[in-house]
Amino acid sequence: MINVTIWNEFVHEKIHDEVREVYPDGLHMALANGLGGEGFAIRTATLDQPEHGLSDEVLNSTDVLIWWGHMAHDRVSDEISQKVAQRVLDGMGLIVLHSGHFSKPFKALMGTSCDLKWREANEQEIIWCVNPSHPIAEGINGKIILEKEEMYGEFFDIPVPDELVFVSNFQGGEVFRSGCTFLRGSGKIFYFRPGHETYPTFYNPEILKVISNGVKWAYPARNVKPEFGFSEPVRSLGNVLV
């Protein structure tokens, strides 16, 4: 059983009717319901909860954290952001969705601006699988077509991904690295581009399949934690291997 926490700032749905119509219970609940049949133990957390719903108890018992944010990145406390980033370094998996590219934890872990080009114009997005043998691409037959999505375009100011799984193209001609993996410390990170709040993207079975695959891929390895600092020699300094 993988313990999954879905974090959503849950602001748009409260103040924008067009978003509430698509996600009446919040993006986090659409994701929770969509991923609920995957054998995950799912809980949700939102910005307005004490400690943004991400107390030490919650973070320490989370195997994989899914993060969606957009208009309230600056309202996430630096302390909680640092705790999230540290938990990833310690081994927790992190799935960053859509505009979560500008979240404090993701930017801290990337060490870059994470900026990009964007345009909201009801454009078709084709998400091409460029790494079909990758576990995150399991069950995806070559491409995913979304008839309406927000455009994200290059240059995307992130470090070179450890692995590139998906690339998108849009009606306006732009392309985007839309499915990227990163290793940070003992943790795994998957950034997945789709998911603008005014489109029903998180009801799409193929999108949910990719996110589910990402959770399974990011599940922490149960390895012995590395030791740092001063180290005694493993054998007498006078002995050498032959």
C-alpha atoms as an extended CHARMM CRD file, in Angstrom:
* protein
*
       242  EXT
         1         1  MET       CA              0.0000000000        0.0000000000        0.0000000000  PROA      1               0.0000000000
         2         2  ILE       CA              1.4230000000        3.3690000000       -1.0620000000  PROA      2               0.0000000000
         3         3  ASN       CA              0.5370000000        6.2970000000        1.2020000000  PROA      3               0.0000000000
         4         4  VAL       CA             -0.3400000000        9.1950000000       -1.1060000000  PROA      4               0.0000000000
         5         5  THR       CA             -1.0670000000       12.7700000000       -0.0320000000  PROA      5               0.0000000000
         6         6  ILE       CA             -2.6990000000       15.0040000000       -2.6560000000  PROA      6               0.0000000000
         7         7  TRP       CA             -2.0280000000       18.6930000000       -2.0140000000  PROA      7               0.0000000000
         8         8  ASN       CA             -4.0960000000       21.3820000000       -3.7320000000  PROA      8               0.0000000000
         9         9  GLU       CA             -4.1360000000       25.0630000000       -2.8460000000  PROA      9               0.0000000000
        10        10  PHE       CA             -7.9670000000       24.9320000000       -3.3240000000  PROA      10              0.0000000000
        11        11  VAL       CA             -8.3840000000       28.6240000000       -4.0890000000  PROA      11              0.0000000000
        12        12  HSD       CA             -9.6800000000       28.8330000000       -7.6770000000  PROA      12              0.0000000000
        13        13  GLU       CA            -12.5700000000       26.5020000000       -6.9140000000  PROA      13              0.0000000000
        14        14  LYS       CA            -13.8180000000       28.8030000000       -4.1540000000  PROA      14              0.0000000000
        15        15  ILE       CA            -13.7360000000       32.0910000000       -6.0650000000  PROA      15              0.0000000000
        16        16  HSD       CA            -14.0970000000       31.2620000000       -9.7780000000  PROA      16              0.0000000000
        17        17  ASP       CA            -17.4130000000       29.8390000000      -10.9850000000  PROA      17              0.0000000000
        18        18  GLU       CA            -15.9080000000       28.4040000000      -14.1710000000  PROA      18              0.0000000000
        19        19  VAL       CA            -13.4570000000       26.3540000000      -12.1150000000  PROA      19              0.0000000000
        20        20  ARG       CA            -16.0890000000       25.2800000000       -9.5960000000  PROA      20              0.0000000000
        21        21  GLU       CA            -18.2520000000       23.9900000000      -12.4440000000  PROA      21              0.0000000000
        22        22  VAL       CA            -15.4590000000       21.6650000000      -13.5610000000  PROA      22              0.0000000000
        23        23  TYR       CA            -14.1820000000       20.6700000000      -10.1060000000  PROA      23              0.0000000000
        24        24  PRO       CA            -17.0340000000       21.3070000000       -7.6390000000  PROA      24              0.0000000000
        25        25  ASP       CA            -15.2580000000       19.5150000000       -4.8010000000  PROA      25              0.0000000000
        26        26  GLY       CA            -11.7890000000       20.7140000000       -5.7580000000  PROA      26              0.0000000000
        27        27  LEU       CA             -9.0360000000       19.4210000000       -8.0030000000  PROA      27              0.0000000000
        28        28  HSD       CA             -7.7000000000       17.3500000000       -5.1230000000  PROA      28              0.0000000000
        29        29  MET       CA            -10.9360000000       15.4050000000       -4.8020000000  PROA      29              0.0000000000
        30        30  ALA       CA            -11.1120000000       14.7440000000       -8.5440000000  PROA      30              0.0000000000
        31        31  LEU       CA             -7.5980000000       13.3080000000       -8.3220000000  PROA      31              0.0000000000
        32        32  ALA       CA             -8.3800000000       11.3680000000       -5.1540000000  PROA      32              0.0000000000
        33        33  ASN       CA            -11.4770000000        9.8090000000       -6.7240000000  PROA      33              0.0000000000
        34        34  GLY       CA             -9.6870000000        9.1110000000       -9.9980000000  PROA      34              0.0000000000
        35        35  LEU       CA             -6.7500000000        7.4100000000       -8.3130000000  PROA      35              0.0000000000
        36        36  GLY       CA             -8.7840000000        5.6810000000       -5.6380000000  PROA      36              0.0000000000
        37        37  GLY       CA             -8.9540000000        2.3400000000       -7.4190000000  PROA      37              0.0000000000
        38        38  GLU       CA             -5.1830000000        1.9940000000       -7.7160000000  PROA      38              0.0000000000
        39        39  GLY       CA             -4.5120000000        0.4620000000       -4.3210000000  PROA      39              0.0000000000
        40        40  PHE       CA             -3.2850000000        3.7080000000       -2.7930000000  PROA      40              0.0000000000
        41        41  ALA       CA             -4.0550000000        4.9620000000        0.7070000000  PROA      41              0.0000000000
        42        42  ILE       CA             -5.0560000000        8.5250000000       -0.2190000000  PROA      42              0.0000000000
        43        43  ARG       CA             -5.5360000000       11.6190000000        1.8940000000  PROA      43              0.0000000000
        44        44  THR       CA             -5.8270000000       15.2340000000        0.8010000000  PROA      44              0.0000000000
        45        45  ALA       CA             -4.4080000000       18.4990000000        2.1190000000  PROA      45              0.0000000000
        46        46  THR       CA             -5.1220000000       22.1230000000        1.2230000000  PROA      46              0.0000000000
        47        47  LEU       CA             -3.5930000000       25.5480000000        1.7260000000  PROA      47              0.0000000000
        48        48  ASP       CA             -6.1310000000       26.7960000000        4.2810000000  PROA      48              0.0000000000
        49        49  GLN       CA             -5.6150000000       23.9470000000        6.7330000000  PROA      49              0.0000000000
        50        50  PRO       CA             -3.2780000000       24.3350000000        9.7230000000  PROA      50              0.0000000000
        51        51  GLU       CA              0.2950000000       23.9070000000        8.4280000000  PROA      51              0.0000000000
        52        52  HSD       CA             -1.3180000000       23.6840000000        4.9530000000  PROA      52              0.0000000000
        53        53  GLY       CA             -2.3390000000       20.1480000000        5.9050000000  PROA      53              0.0000000000
        54        54  LEU       CA              1.3240000000       19.1110000000        5.8180000000  PROA      54              0.0000000000
        55        55  SER       CA              2.2660000000       18.6020000000        9.4470000000  PROA      55              0.0000000000
        56        56  ASP       CA              5.3650000000       16.6200000000       10.3400000000  PROA      56              0.0000000000
        57        57  GLU       CA              3.1070000000       13.6490000000       11.0720000000  PROA      57              0.0000000000
        58        58  VAL       CA              1.5310000000       13.8320000000        7.6040000000  PROA      58              0.0000000000
        59        59  LEU       CA              4.7990000000       14.3660000000        5.7460000000  PROA      59              0.0000000000
        60        60  ASN       CA              6.6430000000       11.6520000000        7.6420000000  PROA      60              0.0000000000
        61        61  SER       CA              3.9200000000        9.1230000000        6.8010000000  PROA      61              0.0000000000
        62        62  THR       CA              3.6180000000       10.1230000000        3.1250000000  PROA      62              0.0000000000
        63        63  ASP       CA              5.3190000000        7.9220000000        0.5430000000  PROA      63              0.0000000000
        64        64  VAL       CA              4.4000000000       10.1190000000       -2.4320000000  PROA      64              0.0000000000
        65        65  LEU       CA              3.1290000000       13.7180000000       -2.4140000000  PROA      65              0.0000000000
        66        66  ILE       CA              1.1260000000       15.0390000000       -5.3920000000  PROA      66              0.0000000000
        67        67  TRP       CA              1.2300000000       18.8540000000       -5.6730000000  PROA      67              0.0000000000
        68        68  TRP       CA             -1.0390000000       21.2540000000       -7.5980000000  PROA      68              0.0000000000
        69        69  GLY       CA             -0.8260000000       25.0080000000       -7.0960000000  PROA      69              0.0000000000
        70        70  HSD       CA             -1.2930000000       28.1330000000       -9.1820000000  PROA      70              0.0000000000
        71        71  MET       CA             -2.4240000000       31.4860000000       -7.8120000000  PROA      71              0.0000000000
        72        72  ALA       CA             -1.2640000000       31.1460000000       -4.2070000000  PROA      72              0.0000000000
        73        73  HSD       CA              2.3490000000       29.9650000000       -4.4140000000  PROA      73              0.0000000000
        74        74  ASP       CA              3.4200000000       32.9580000000       -2.3210000000  PROA      74              0.0000000000
        75        75  ARG       CA              0.9760000000       31.9940000000        0.4400000000  PROA      75              0.0000000000
        76        76  VAL       CA              2.7140000000       28.6860000000        1.0940000000  PROA      76              0.0000000000
        77        77  SER       CA              4.9660000000       29.1810000000        4.0920000000  PROA      77              0.0000000000
        78        78  ASP       CA              8.7080000000       28.9580000000        3.6030000000  PROA      78              0.0000000000
        79        79  GLU       CA              8.9490000000       26.6270000000        6.5910000000  PROA      79              0.0000000000
        80        80  ILE       CA              6.5000000000       24.0950000000        5.1480000000  PROA      80              0.0000000000
        81        81  SER       CA              8.1060000000       24.3790000000        1.7060000000  PROA      81              0.0000000000
        82        82  GLN       CA             11.5120000000       23.6180000000        3.1830000000  PROA      82              0.0000000000
        83        83  LYS       CA             10.1040000000       20.6290000000        5.0540000000  PROA      83              0.0000000000
        84        84  VAL       CA              8.5820000000       19.2580000000        1.8330000000  PROA      84              0.0000000000
        85        85  ALA       CA             11.8630000000       19.6840000000       -0.0450000000  PROA      85              0.0000000000
        86        86  GLN       CA             13.7960000000       18.0130000000        2.7740000000  PROA      86              0.0000000000
        87        87  ARG       CA             11.3870000000       15.0690000000        2.8380000000  PROA      87              0.0000000000
        88        88  VAL       CA             12.0150000000       14.5770000000       -0.8770000000  PROA      88              0.0000000000
        89        89  LEU       CA             15.7670000000       14.6180000000       -0.2660000000  PROA      89              0.0000000000
        90        90  ASP       CA             15.1750000000       12.0410000000        2.4550000000  PROA      90              0.0000000000
        91        91  GLY       CA             13.2610000000        9.7670000000        0.0690000000  PROA      91              0.0000000000
        92        92  MET       CA              9.6340000000       10.8770000000       -0.3250000000  PROA      92              0.0000000000
        93        93  GLY       CA              8.3760000000       10.8530000000       -3.9230000000  PROA      93              0.0000000000
        94        94  LEU       CA              6.9910000000       14.0670000000       -5.4120000000  PROA      94              0.0000000000
        95        95  ILE       CA              4.5850000000       14.4250000000       -8.3650000000  PROA      95              0.0000000000
        96        96  VAL       CA              4.3230000000       18.0530000000       -9.5170000000  PROA      96              0.0000000000
        97        97  LEU       CA              1.3620000000       18.8480000000      -11.7670000000  PROA      97              0.0000000000
        98        98  HSD       CA              0.8710000000       21.6860000000      -14.2590000000  PROA      98              0.0000000000
        99        99  SER       CA              1.3790000000       25.1100000000      -12.6440000000  PROA      99              0.0000000000
       100       100  GLY       CA              3.0380000000       23.4510000000       -9.6770000000  PROA      100             0.0000000000
       101       101  HSD       CA              6.2150000000       24.1330000000      -11.6650000000  PROA      101             0.0000000000
       102       102  PHE       CA              6.2590000000       27.5160000000       -9.8940000000  PROA      102             0.0000000000
       103       103  SER       CA              5.7160000000       26.1020000000       -6.4020000000  PROA      103             0.0000000000
       104       104  LYS       CA              8.2970000000       26.8290000000       -3.7300000000  PROA      104             0.0000000000
       105       105  PRO       CA              9.2510000000       23.1690000000       -3.1210000000  PROA      105             0.0000000000
       106       106  PHE       CA              9.7640000000       22.4220000000       -6.8290000000  PROA      106             0.0000000000
       107       107  LYS       CA             11.8200000000       25.5670000000       -7.4350000000  PROA      107             0.0000000000
       108       108  ALA       CA             13.9470000000       24.8130000000       -4.3850000000  PROA      108             0.0000000000
       109       109  LEU       CA             14.6300000000       21.2850000000       -5.5970000000  PROA      109             0.0000000000
       110       110  MET       CA             15.3720000000       22.4150000000       -9.1560000000  PROA      110             0.0000000000
       111       111  GLY       CA             17.5250000000       25.4200000000       -8.2400000000  PROA      111             0.0000000000
       112       112  THR       CA             16.2770000000       27.4040000000      -11.2730000000  PROA      112             0.0000000000
       113       113  SER       CA             13.4710000000       29.8770000000      -12.0250000000  PROA      113             0.0000000000
       114       114  CYS       CA             11.2520000000       27.1210000000      -13.5260000000  PROA      114             0.0000000000
       115       115  ASP       CA              9.7120000000       29.8140000000      -15.7530000000  PROA      115             0.0000000000
       116       116  LEU       CA              8.1380000000       29.1960000000      -19.1670000000  PROA      116             0.0000000000
       117       117  LYS       CA              5.8730000000       30.5990000000      -21.8780000000  PROA      117             0.0000000000
       118       118  TRP       CA              2.0920000000       30.1810000000      -21.5740000000  PROA      118             0.0000000000
       119       119  ARG       CA             -1.1790000000       30.9700000000      -23.3490000000  PROA      119             0.0000000000
       120       120  GLU       CA             -4.7490000000       30.0180000000      -22.4410000000  PROA      120             0.0000000000
       121       121  ALA       CA             -6.6110000000       29.6920000000      -25.7530000000  PROA      121             0.0000000000
       122       122  ASN       CA             -8.5200000000       26.3650000000      -25.7770000000  PROA      122             0.0000000000
       123       123  GLU       CA             -5.8100000000       24.6790000000      -27.8360000000  PROA      123             0.0000000000
       124       124  GLN       CA             -5.3720000000       21.0200000000      -28.6200000000  PROA      124             0.0000000000
       125       125  GLU       CA             -2.4160000000       19.4090000000      -26.8930000000  PROA      125             0.0000000000
       126       126  ILE       CA             -0.8410000000       16.1770000000      -28.0850000000  PROA      126             0.0000000000
       127       127  ILE       CA              1.3200000000       14.5660000000      -25.4280000000  PROA      127             0.0000000000
       128       128  TRP       CA              3.8090000000       12.2990000000      -27.1930000000  PROA      128             0.0000000000
       129       129  CYS       CA              5.5020000000        9.4360000000      -25.3680000000  PROA      129             0.0000000000
       130       130  VAL       CA              9.2100000000        9.6580000000      -26.1740000000  PROA      130             0.0000000000
       131       131  ASN       CA             10.3220000000        6.9520000000      -23.7350000000  PROA      131             0.0000000000
       132       132  PRO       CA              7.8520000000        4.0720000000      -24.1970000000  PROA      132             0.0000000000
       133       133  SER       CA              9.8140000000        1.6090000000      -22.0670000000  PROA      133             0.0000000000
       134       134  HSD       CA              9.6710000000        3.8760000000      -19.0140000000  PROA      134             0.0000000000
       135       135  PRO       CA              7.4090000000        2.6580000000      -16.1520000000  PROA      135             0.0000000000
       136       136  ILE       CA              5.5470000000        5.9890000000      -16.1310000000  PROA      136             0.0000000000
       137       137  ALA       CA              4.4950000000        5.3700000000      -19.7560000000  PROA      137             0.0000000000
       138       138  GLU       CA              3.0440000000        1.9130000000      -19.0710000000  PROA      138             0.0000000000
       139       139  GLY       CA             -0.3520000000        1.5060000000      -20.7410000000  PROA      139             0.0000000000
       140       140  ILE       CA             -0.0200000000        4.6530000000      -22.8750000000  PROA      140             0.0000000000
       141       141  ASN       CA             -0.2820000000        3.9220000000      -26.5800000000  PROA      141             0.0000000000
       142       142  GLY       CA              2.0540000000        6.4370000000      -28.1550000000  PROA      142             0.0000000000
       143       143  LYS       CA              0.2410000000        9.6780000000      -27.3810000000  PROA      143             0.0000000000
       144       144  ILE       CA             -2.5150000000       11.3650000000      -25.3980000000  PROA      144             0.0000000000
       145       145  ILE       CA             -4.7350000000       13.9180000000      -27.1510000000  PROA      145             0.0000000000
       146       146  LEU       CA             -6.3680000000       16.6700000000      -25.0920000000  PROA      146             0.0000000000
       147       147  GLU       CA             -8.7550000000       18.7440000000      -27.1930000000  PROA      147             0.0000000000
       148       148  LYS       CA             -8.5460000000       21.7870000000      -24.9040000000  PROA      148             0.0000000000
       149       149  GLU       CA             -5.6900000000       22.7760000000      -22.6390000000  PROA      149             0.0000000000
       150       150  GLU       CA             -3.5410000000       25.7330000000      -21.6970000000  PROA      150             0.0000000000
       151       151  MET       CA             -0.3380000000       26.0820000000      -23.7240000000  PROA      151             0.0000000000
       152       152  TYR       CA              3.0370000000       25.8330000000      -22.0560000000  PROA      152             0.0000000000
       153       153  GLY       CA              6.0150000000       26.5130000000      -24.3200000000  PROA      153             0.0000000000
       154       154  GLU       CA              9.7850000000       26.3200000000      -24.2830000000  PROA      154             0.0000000000
       155       155  PHE       CA             12.1070000000       27.5270000000      -23.0380000000  PROA      155             0.0000000000
       156       156  PHE       CA             11.2350000000       25.7880000000      -19.7520000000  PROA      156             0.0000000000
       157       157  ASP       CA             13.9020000000       26.8960000000      -17.2770000000  PROA      157             0.0000000000
       158       158  ILE       CA             14.5760000000       23.6280000000      -15.4750000000  PROA      158             0.0000000000
       159       159  PRO       CA             17.7430000000       21.5670000000      -15.1440000000  PROA      159             0.0000000000
       160       160  VAL       CA             18.2090000000       18.9430000000      -17.8440000000  PROA      160             0.0000000000
       161       161  PRO       CA             15.8310000000       16.1390000000      -16.7550000000  PROA      161             0.0000000000
       162       162  ASP       CA             17.3160000000       12.8230000000      -15.7270000000  PROA      162             0.0000000000
       163       163  GLU       CA             14.7070000000       11.2500000000      -18.0150000000  PROA      163             0.0000000000
       164       164  LEU       CA             12.2840000000       12.7310000000      -20.5300000000  PROA      164             0.0000000000
       165       165  VAL       CA              9.1040000000       10.6610000000      -20.8200000000  PROA      165             0.0000000000
       166       166  PHE       CA              6.6500000000       12.9720000000      -22.6440000000  PROA      166             0.0000000000
       167       167  VAL       CA              6.8790000000       15.9150000000      -25.0380000000  PROA      167             0.0000000000
       168       168  SER       CA              3.8340000000       18.0310000000      -26.0050000000  PROA      168             0.0000000000
       169       169  ASN       CA              2.9790000000       20.0380000000      -29.0720000000  PROA      169             0.0000000000
       170       170  PHE       CA              0.2080000000       22.6380000000      -29.3720000000  PROA      170             0.0000000000
       171       171  GLN       CA             -1.9180000000       24.1010000000      -32.1480000000  PROA      171             0.0000000000
       172       172  GLY       CA              0.0180000000       27.3640000000      -32.0490000000  PROA      172             0.0000000000
       173       173  GLY       CA              3.2470000000       25.5370000000      -32.8940000000  PROA      173             0.0000000000
       174       174  GLU       CA              4.9410000000       25.4040000000      -29.5000000000  PROA      174             0.0000000000
       175       175  VAL       CA              6.5370000000       22.3060000000      -27.9910000000  PROA      175             0.0000000000
       176       176  PHE       CA              7.1600000000       21.5300000000      -24.3350000000  PROA      176             0.0000000000
       177       177  ARG       CA              8.9580000000       18.9520000000      -22.2020000000  PROA      177             0.0000000000
       178       178  SER       CA              5.7960000000       17.8070000000      -20.4800000000  PROA      178             0.0000000000
       179       179  GLY       CA              6.9010000000       14.6980000000      -18.6000000000  PROA      179             0.0000000000
       180       180  CYS       CA             10.2490000000       14.9470000000      -16.8060000000  PROA      180             0.0000000000
       181       181  THR       CA             11.8740000000       12.9530000000      -14.0150000000  PROA      181             0.0000000000
       182       182  PHE       CA             14.5440000000       14.0710000000      -11.5800000000  PROA      182             0.0000000000
       183       183  LEU       CA             16.4840000000       12.3970000000       -8.7800000000  PROA      183             0.0000000000
       184       184  ARG       CA             17.2050000000       14.5740000000       -5.7600000000  PROA      184             0.0000000000
       185       185  GLY       CA             18.9510000000       13.0600000000       -2.7590000000  PROA      185             0.0000000000
       186       186  SER       CA             17.1110000000        9.8130000000       -2.0320000000  PROA      186             0.0000000000
       187       187  GLY       CA             13.8590000000       11.0480000000       -3.6020000000  PROA      187             0.0000000000
       188       188  LYS       CA             12.2770000000       10.8490000000       -7.0510000000  PROA      188             0.0000000000
       189       189  ILE       CA             10.3900000000       13.7050000000       -8.7340000000  PROA      189             0.0000000000
       190       190  PHE       CA              8.0360000000       13.5500000000      -11.7220000000  PROA      190             0.0000000000
       191       191  TYR       CA              6.8230000000       16.7660000000      -13.3320000000  PROA      191             0.0000000000
       192       192  PHE       CA              3.7200000000       16.3320000000      -15.5480000000  PROA      192             0.0000000000
       193       193  ARG       CA              2.4330000000       19.3420000000      -17.4830000000  PROA      193             0.0000000000
       194       194  PRO       CA             -1.3660000000       18.9190000000      -18.1150000000  PROA      194             0.0000000000
       195       195  GLY       CA             -4.0120000000       20.0970000000      -15.6590000000  PROA      195             0.0000000000
       196       196  HSD       CA             -5.1870000000       23.6810000000      -16.0860000000  PROA      196             0.0000000000
       197       197  GLU       CA             -8.0200000000       24.3850000000      -13.6570000000  PROA      197             0.0000000000
       198       198  THR       CA            -10.7030000000       25.3190000000      -16.2390000000  PROA      198             0.0000000000
       199       199  TYR       CA            -10.4100000000       22.0630000000      -18.2140000000  PROA      199             0.0000000000
       200       200  PRO       CA            -11.5730000000       18.5680000000      -17.1480000000  PROA      200             0.0000000000
       201       201  THR       CA             -8.1010000000       17.1010000000      -17.6510000000  PROA      201             0.0000000000
       202       202  PHE       CA             -8.0260000000       15.3000000000      -14.3090000000  PROA      202             0.0000000000
       203       203  TYR       CA            -11.0410000000       13.1960000000      -15.3090000000  PROA      203             0.0000000000
       204       204  ASN       CA             -9.1890000000       11.8430000000      -18.3700000000  PROA      204             0.0000000000
       205       205  PRO       CA             -8.3770000000        8.1360000000      -17.7970000000  PROA      205             0.0000000000
       206       206  GLU       CA             -5.0510000000        8.3360000000      -19.6490000000  PROA      206             0.0000000000
       207       207  ILE       CA             -3.9180000000       11.3430000000      -17.6120000000  PROA      207             0.0000000000
       208       208  LEU       CA             -4.8920000000        9.5400000000      -14.4180000000  PROA      208             0.0000000000
       209       209  LYS       CA             -3.0070000000        6.4700000000      -15.6430000000  PROA      209             0.0000000000
       210       210  VAL       CA              0.1770000000        8.4930000000      -16.0930000000  PROA      210             0.0000000000
       211       211  ILE       CA             -0.1800000000       10.0340000000      -12.6340000000  PROA      211             0.0000000000
       212       212  SER       CA             -0.8160000000        6.6110000000      -11.1140000000  PROA      212             0.0000000000
       213       213  ASN       CA              2.2530000000        5.2410000000      -12.8820000000  PROA      213             0.0000000000
       214       214  GLY       CA              4.2160000000        8.2210000000      -11.5980000000  PROA      214             0.0000000000
       215       215  VAL       CA              3.1910000000        7.4950000000       -8.0270000000  PROA      215             0.0000000000
       216       216  LYS       CA              4.3160000000        3.8830000000       -8.3300000000  PROA      216             0.0000000000
       217       217  TRP       CA              7.6110000000        4.9410000000       -9.9090000000  PROA      217             0.0000000000
       218       218  ALA       CA              8.2750000000        7.5770000000       -7.2240000000  PROA      218             0.0000000000
       219       219  TYR       CA              7.5590000000        5.2090000000       -4.3300000000  PROA      219             0.0000000000
       220       220  PRO       CA             10.6040000000        5.3540000000       -2.0450000000  PROA      220             0.0000000000
       221       221  ALA       CA             13.1690000000        2.5900000000       -2.2620000000  PROA      221             0.0000000000
       222       222  ARG       CA             13.5450000000        0.8140000000        1.0610000000  PROA      222             0.0000000000
       223       223  ASN       CA             17.3120000000        1.1080000000        1.0450000000  PROA      223             0.0000000000
       224       224  VAL       CA             19.5960000000        1.7720000000        3.9720000000  PROA      224             0.0000000000
       225       225  LYS       CA             20.1130000000        5.5170000000        4.2580000000  PROA      225             0.0000000000
       226       226  PRO       CA             23.6000000000        6.6750000000        3.2350000000  PROA      226             0.0000000000
       227       227  GLU       CA             25.9580000000        7.7770000000        5.9750000000  PROA      227             0.0000000000
       228       228  PHE       CA             27.8310000000       11.0650000000        5.7660000000  PROA      228             0.0000000000
       229       229  GLY       CA             30.7090000000       12.6570000000        7.6270000000  PROA      229             0.0000000000
       230       230  PHE       CA             33.8720000000       11.1580000000        9.0810000000  PROA      230             0.0000000000
       231       231  SER       CA             34.3940000000        7.4970000000        8.2080000000  PROA      231             0.0000000000
       232       232  GLU       CA             36.7050000000        4.9240000000        9.7730000000  PROA      232             0.0000000000
       233       233  PRO       CA             38.7130000000        2.8240000000        7.2980000000  PROA      233             0.0000000000
       234       234  VAL       CA             37.0610000000       -0.4650000000        6.3740000000  PROA      234             0.0000000000
       235       235  ARG       CA             40.3640000000       -2.2680000000        6.8570000000  PROA      235             0.0000000000
       236       236  SER       CA             43.8140000000       -1.5230000000        8.2410000000  PROA      236             0.0000000000
       237       237  LEU       CA             45.4320000000        1.2590000000        6.2330000000  PROA      237             0.0000000000
       238       238  GLY       CA             48.4530000000       -0.9860000000        5.6760000000  PROA      238             0.0000000000
       239       239  ASN       CA             46.3950000000       -3.5510000000        3.7610000000  PROA      239             0.0000000000
       240       240  VAL       CA             45.4770000000       -3.1650000000        0.0880000000  PROA      240             0.0000000000
       241       241  LEU       CA             43.3100000000       -5.2240000000       -2.2170000000  PROA      241             0.0000000000
       242       242  VAL       CA             45.1140000000       -7.4090000000       -4.7600000000  PROA      242             0.0000000000
